[in-house]
Amino acid sequence: MKVVIFGNTYFHDKLKCIHPLIDFMQQSEVEMYVDKSFYDFVSAKLNISPEVAGFFEDSEIPYADIAFSIGGDGTFLRTAARIGKTGIPILGINTGRLGFLADISGNEVKNVLPEIIAGNYQIESRTLLRLSTDKKSFSGFNYALNEVAVLKLDVSSMITIHAYINNNYLNSYQADGLIIATPTGSTAYSMSVGGPIIEPTSSNIVLTPVAPHSLNVRPLVITDDSVVTLKVESRTRNVMISLDGRSEVFDSDTEIIIRKADFATKVVKRFNHTFFDTIRNKLMWGADSR
């Protein structure tokens, strides 16, 4: 098996799973290619220099059977952006906090790795959103696995976002912003501002306003073959567009078009480990704290 490894380069004290992971893969004669910045971080902070087949940087991702993302959901999103259209399935190993995407805990590594090496796992295809604009382009990877967020910038005044679905007028949102989320992203930013939880393989998109002026405005779920067009009014004449946390400033008169991407991100999941288990455990549904 050939694997590529990405990782969080911020918190070395949360990387206790590295030793058993490296040891097991070396014993299993797995061909490992490691992101150079992550390898340098691990070498410096954990004082280990494992033997690997090679390194890669930026967009130079070698083809592999599977990619390991070691960190939290933010690391997983950055890994997905780096993987891009290559189709390499990603396994998220969680060393962060909540972890919906990176849902294999560091403590589970010893049990999970034999399953992965043996090919005993399933792959889910997750929808991405593609951003296009009528003026300057979003630099870098213009796709989002979680959400595209259109947000106010600099001042306390709200912005007005005129939204159209398949060229049909929907609403003019007066709010701090508007989130267009995939089912995968329904448990991220969208959920934090009151959006619904959507099963991640569903064929939907959700529009969730951020702090809307009108209490009558509610999140809206639409089919993922819909094209969402947004036109913004802002006193500052600018607006921030964020794709999975990667943000850029645009002129407010930029027309924003969001549609389903023509490729998907592949996510590695264990058998008998369902999304419903994840949300029940992560959100502590049914837990009695008394």
FENHUQUI-V371504 format. One record per residue. N is the residue number from 0. RES is the residue in one letter. D_FIRST is the distance of its C-alpha to the first C-alpha in Angstrom with 2 decimals. Layout:
n:N res:RES d_first:D_FIRST
n:N res:RES d_first:D_FIRST
This chain:
n:0 res:M d_first:0.00
n:1 res:K d_first:3.80
n:2 res:V d_first:6.55
n:3 res:V d_first:10.29
n:4 res:I d_first:12.84
n:5 res:F d_first:16.44
n:6 res:G d_first:19.25
n:7 res:N d_first:22.95
n:8 res:T d_first:25.06
n:9 res:Y d_first:28.21
n:10 res:F d_first:28.24
n:11 res:H d_first:26.82
n:12 res:D d_first:28.56
n:13 res:K d_first:26.31
n:14 res:L d_first:23.01
n:15 res:K d_first:23.31
n:16 res:C d_first:19.87
n:17 res:I d_first:18.32
n:18 res:H d_first:19.01
n:19 res:P d_first:17.42
n:20 res:L d_first:14.33
n:21 res:I d_first:13.90
n:22 res:D d_first:15.03
n:23 res:F d_first:12.73
n:24 res:M d_first:9.47
n:25 res:Q d_first:11.23
n:26 res:Q d_first:12.31
n:27 res:S d_first:8.99
n:28 res:E d_first:8.02
n:29 res:V d_first:5.31
n:30 res:E d_first:6.17
n:31 res:M d_first:8.62
n:32 res:Y d_first:11.21
n:33 res:V d_first:14.21
n:34 res:D d_first:17.29
n:35 res:K d_first:20.01
n:36 res:S d_first:22.63
n:37 res:F d_first:20.59
n:38 res:Y d_first:19.64
n:39 res:D d_first:23.37
n:40 res:F d_first:24.47
n:41 res:V d_first:22.47
n:42 res:S d_first:23.62
n:43 res:A d_first:27.19
n:44 res:K d_first:27.55
n:45 res:L d_first:25.56
n:46 res:N d_first:26.16
n:47 res:I d_first:22.63
n:48 res:S d_first:20.77
n:49 res:P d_first:17.26
n:50 res:E d_first:15.69
n:51 res:V d_first:13.14
n:52 res:A d_first:11.91
n:53 res:G d_first:14.31
n:54 res:F d_first:16.32
n:55 res:F d_first:17.45
n:56 res:E d_first:20.70
n:57 res:D d_first:22.51
n:58 res:S d_first:21.35
n:59 res:E d_first:19.18
n:60 res:I d_first:15.82
n:61 res:P d_first:13.09
n:62 res:Y d_first:11.23
n:63 res:A d_first:7.90
n:64 res:D d_first:6.40
n:65 res:I d_first:8.26
n:66 res:A d_first:10.96
n:67 res:F d_first:12.56
n:68 res:S d_first:16.33
n:69 res:I d_first:18.19
n:70 res:G d_first:21.90
n:71 res:G d_first:24.20
n:72 res:D d_first:24.69
n:73 res:G d_first:25.92
n:74 res:T d_first:22.69
n:75 res:F d_first:20.88
n:76 res:L d_first:23.45
n:77 res:R d_first:23.02
n:78 res:T d_first:19.24
n:79 res:A d_first:20.03
n:80 res:A d_first:22.58
n:81 res:R d_first:20.26
n:82 res:I d_first:17.60
n:83 res:G d_first:20.63
n:84 res:K d_first:20.40
n:85 res:T d_first:16.87
n:86 res:G d_first:15.89
n:87 res:I d_first:12.70
n:88 res:P d_first:12.99
n:89 res:I d_first:14.04
n:90 res:L d_first:14.11
n:91 res:G d_first:17.37
n:92 res:I d_first:18.02
n:93 res:N d_first:21.80
n:94 res:T d_first:23.72
n:95 res:G d_first:26.59
n:96 res:R d_first:29.37
n:97 res:L d_first:29.35
n:98 res:G d_first:25.90
n:99 res:F d_first:25.85
n:100 res:L d_first:22.72
n:101 res:A d_first:21.04
n:102 res:D d_first:22.03
n:103 res:I d_first:19.75
n:104 res:S d_first:21.99
n:105 res:G d_first:21.12
n:106 res:N d_first:22.63
n:107 res:E d_first:20.19
n:108 res:V d_first:17.02
n:109 res:K d_first:17.25
n:110 res:N d_first:17.67
n:111 res:V d_first:15.25
n:112 res:L d_first:12.01
n:113 res:P d_first:12.00
n:114 res:E d_first:12.56
n:115 res:I d_first:9.75
n:116 res:I d_first:7.08
n:117 res:A d_first:9.25
n:118 res:G d_first:9.37
n:119 res:N d_first:12.91
n:120 res:Y d_first:13.92
n:121 res:Q d_first:16.04
n:122 res:I d_first:16.29
n:123 res:E d_first:19.72
n:124 res:S d_first:21.13
n:125 res:R d_first:23.42
n:126 res:T d_first:26.42
n:127 res:L d_first:27.09
n:128 res:L d_first:30.58
n:129 res:R d_first:31.64
n:130 res:L d_first:34.56
n:131 res:S d_first:37.07
n:132 res:T d_first:40.44
n:133 res:D d_first:43.55
n:134 res:K d_first:43.95
n:135 res:K d_first:41.51
n:136 res:S d_first:37.82
n:137 res:F d_first:35.50
n:138 res:S d_first:33.74
n:139 res:G d_first:29.98
n:140 res:F d_first:27.88
n:141 res:N d_first:30.59
n:142 res:Y d_first:28.60
n:143 res:A d_first:28.50
n:144 res:L d_first:26.26
n:145 res:N d_first:28.93
n:146 res:E d_first:32.28
n:147 res:V d_first:34.66
n:148 res:A d_first:37.61
n:149 res:V d_first:40.93
n:150 res:L d_first:42.91
n:151 res:K d_first:46.23
n:152 res:L d_first:46.43
n:153 res:D d_first:48.76
n:154 res:V d_first:51.63
n:155 res:S d_first:52.45
n:156 res:S d_first:53.68
n:157 res:M d_first:51.75
n:158 res:I d_first:50.46
n:159 res:T d_first:51.10
n:160 res:I d_first:48.22
n:161 res:H d_first:49.36
n:162 res:A d_first:46.68
n:163 res:Y d_first:46.52
n:164 res:I d_first:44.37
n:165 res:N d_first:44.19
n:166 res:N d_first:47.24
n:167 res:N d_first:49.16
n:168 res:Y d_first:50.54
n:169 res:L d_first:49.16
n:170 res:N d_first:50.56
n:171 res:S d_first:51.47
n:172 res:Y d_first:49.69
n:173 res:Q d_first:51.66
n:174 res:A d_first:49.16
n:175 res:D d_first:47.11
n:176 res:G d_first:44.33
n:177 res:L d_first:42.37
n:178 res:I d_first:38.74
n:179 res:I d_first:36.96
n:180 res:A d_first:33.93
n:181 res:T d_first:31.13
n:182 res:P d_first:30.59
n:183 res:T d_first:27.67
n:184 res:G d_first:30.22
n:185 res:S d_first:32.93
n:186 res:T d_first:32.07
n:187 res:A d_first:32.25
n:188 res:Y d_first:35.27
n:189 res:S d_first:36.80
n:190 res:M d_first:37.00
n:191 res:S d_first:38.55
n:192 res:V d_first:41.46
n:193 res:G d_first:42.04
n:194 res:G d_first:39.74
n:195 res:P d_first:38.54
n:196 res:I d_first:35.19
n:197 res:I d_first:33.46
n:198 res:E d_first:30.68
n:199 res:P d_first:27.67
n:200 res:T d_first:27.01
n:201 res:S d_first:30.73
n:202 res:S d_first:32.14
n:203 res:N d_first:34.37
n:204 res:I d_first:35.26
n:205 res:V d_first:37.59
n:206 res:L d_first:40.28
n:207 res:T d_first:41.30
n:208 res:P d_first:44.18
n:209 res:V d_first:44.25
n:210 res:A d_first:47.64
n:211 res:P d_first:49.61
n:212 res:H d_first:53.37
n:213 res:S d_first:54.16
n:214 res:L d_first:53.26
n:215 res:N d_first:53.33
n:216 res:V d_first:50.16
n:217 res:R d_first:47.15
n:218 res:P d_first:43.44
n:219 res:L d_first:42.92
n:220 res:V d_first:40.04
n:221 res:I d_first:39.75
n:222 res:T d_first:37.52
n:223 res:D d_first:34.57
n:224 res:D d_first:35.99
n:225 res:S d_first:38.83
n:226 res:V d_first:39.49
n:227 res:V d_first:40.79
n:228 res:T d_first:43.21
n:229 res:L d_first:44.59
n:230 res:K d_first:47.64
n:231 res:V d_first:48.54
n:232 res:E d_first:51.88
n:233 res:S d_first:51.92
n:234 res:R d_first:54.82
n:235 res:T d_first:52.77
n:236 res:R d_first:51.74
n:237 res:N d_first:48.08
n:238 res:V d_first:45.17
n:239 res:M d_first:41.73
n:240 res:I d_first:38.72
n:241 res:S d_first:35.59
n:242 res:L d_first:32.13
n:243 res:D d_first:30.02
n:244 res:G d_first:32.13
n:245 res:R d_first:32.05
n:246 res:S d_first:35.78
n:247 res:E d_first:38.22
n:248 res:V d_first:41.98
n:249 res:F d_first:43.54
n:250 res:D d_first:47.16
n:251 res:S d_first:48.28
n:252 res:D d_first:49.50
n:253 res:T d_first:45.96
n:254 res:E d_first:45.07
n:255 res:I d_first:41.72
n:256 res:I d_first:39.81
n:257 res:I d_first:36.82
n:258 res:R d_first:34.97
n:259 res:K d_first:31.72
n:260 res:A d_first:28.98
n:261 res:D d_first:27.84
n:262 res:F d_first:24.15
n:263 res:A d_first:22.49
n:264 res:T d_first:20.09
n:265 res:K d_first:17.31
n:266 res:V d_first:17.18
n:267 res:V d_first:14.88
n:268 res:K d_first:17.29
n:269 res:R d_first:17.48
n:270 res:F d_first:19.44
n:271 res:N d_first:23.08
n:272 res:H d_first:22.89
n:273 res:T d_first:25.22
n:274 res:F d_first:26.76
n:275 res:F d_first:30.03
n:276 res:D d_first:28.78
n:277 res:T d_first:27.66
n:278 res:I d_first:31.01
n:279 res:R d_first:33.01
n:280 res:N d_first:31.43
n:281 res:K d_first:31.15
n:282 res:L d_first:34.65
n:283 res:M d_first:36.06
n:284 res:W d_first:37.73
n:285 res:G d_first:40.12
n:286 res:A d_first:39.98
n:287 res:D d_first:43.41
n:288 res:S d_first:44.01
n:289 res:R d_first:47.39
